[in-house]
Amino acid sequence: MTENDPTSSSEPKERARPAPEANQLVQRRPAGAALVAGAVIFFLAEFIAAAAWTDPPYSYTHHYISNLGVRGPLEALGQFMISPLAWVMNTGFFLFGIMFFIGVAALKGLRSWRRWAALILGALVALGGVLLAFNPGSGEPPDGAVDYHGLGAFASIVGGNVLAILLGRQRQQVGVTPKAGRAMVVLGVFGLASMVAFLAVASSGANVLIGLVERCAVYPILVGFLCAGASIWNRRTVARSSGEDETPRP
C-alpha cells in the first residue's frame, strides 16, 4: 500500500529541505566569525605590542596607537617612539583590515545601494589597515611626501564608524539583534564625534590625553563589530511544524 502512496516518500523530503531564511542565516555565520576575528586580532596585537614597550612604559592615554608600529627609537609629534614588537602591531593592522572586509563581503541580506555602500566602506577600512601596516608612520612625513599612514588611519576610522551606523540601521537585513544594532549606531556616532575631537587635539599640538581621544574614535568600531559578529553568529532559526519558512529569533 505504501509504495503506491505518492505522498509517503516525497513529503518527508520536502519538510527536510532547509527554508530559504535558514540557508541565509547559515551563510551569515562566517561573516560573524570574520568580524569578531578582525576586532580580536586588533586588540591582541595592540596589547602584546604595548606590553613589550617598557622603557619608558607605553601609555594608552598618552601615546598614539600608531606608535606601536614604529620600531624606533624615534621622536616625533612630541612623543618618543620605540616599539620592540612593532611587527606584531603592523601585522595586526593588516589582518584586521583583511578580516574586516571578508566579514562585510560575506554579509547577506543587504540589497541595492546599501550592499554597495557596505562594500565600499568595508574596502576603505581594509585599505586603511593595509596602508597602516606597510607605512609605519611617525606622523611627520618628509616634505612633499604623501602621508600614507595618516590616510590609512583616516580611511579606517571614518569608514568603520560610518559602516557601523549603516549596518546598525539595517540590522534586520544583516541578522543583527535590535540591541546590538542600536549599540552599533550609538558607537558609530560616538566614534565620528571622537574623530573630530582627535583632529582638534592633534592639530593644537597640546597632546593632552591624545591616546585616549584617539581610542575613543577607534574602539567604537572594534566594539561595535564585536557585538555585530557575535550577534550574527548566535542567531538561530525556529522551524515551524507546518513547514513554513523559518524565522530568526529576536
Number of C-alpha atoms within 10 A of each C-alpha: 4 8 8 7 9 9 11 11 11 10 10 10 10 11 14 9 10 14 17 11 15 18 13 16 23 16 14 23 23 18 27 29 20 24 31 27 20 26 24 17 21 22 16 14 23 23 15 15 22 24 14 16 18 12 8 9 11 21 15 18 15 16 20 24 21 23 26 30 31 22 15 15 10 13 11 12 14 10 14 16 24 23 25 19 20 26 18 22 30 27 19 27 26 24 22 29 28 22 22 28 25 22 23 24 17 17 23 18 17 17 10 7 9 14 16 13 16 23 19 17 23 27 23 23 28 27 21 29 28 25 25 27 25 16 17 21 20 22 15 12 13 8 7 6 8 10 17 19 24 20 14 22 21 16 21 26 25 22 23 31 31 24 27 31 22 19 25 28 17 17 22 16 14 22 29 28 22 16 14 21 27 19 20 31 22 17 26 30 17 16 27 22 14 20 22 14 17 22 13 12 17 17 10 10 11 12 18 13 16 22 20 19 24 26 19 20 26 23 19 26 29 25 19 28 32 23 22 30 27 19 21 27 22 15 18 17 17 11 16 10 8 7 13 10 14 18 16 16 11 12
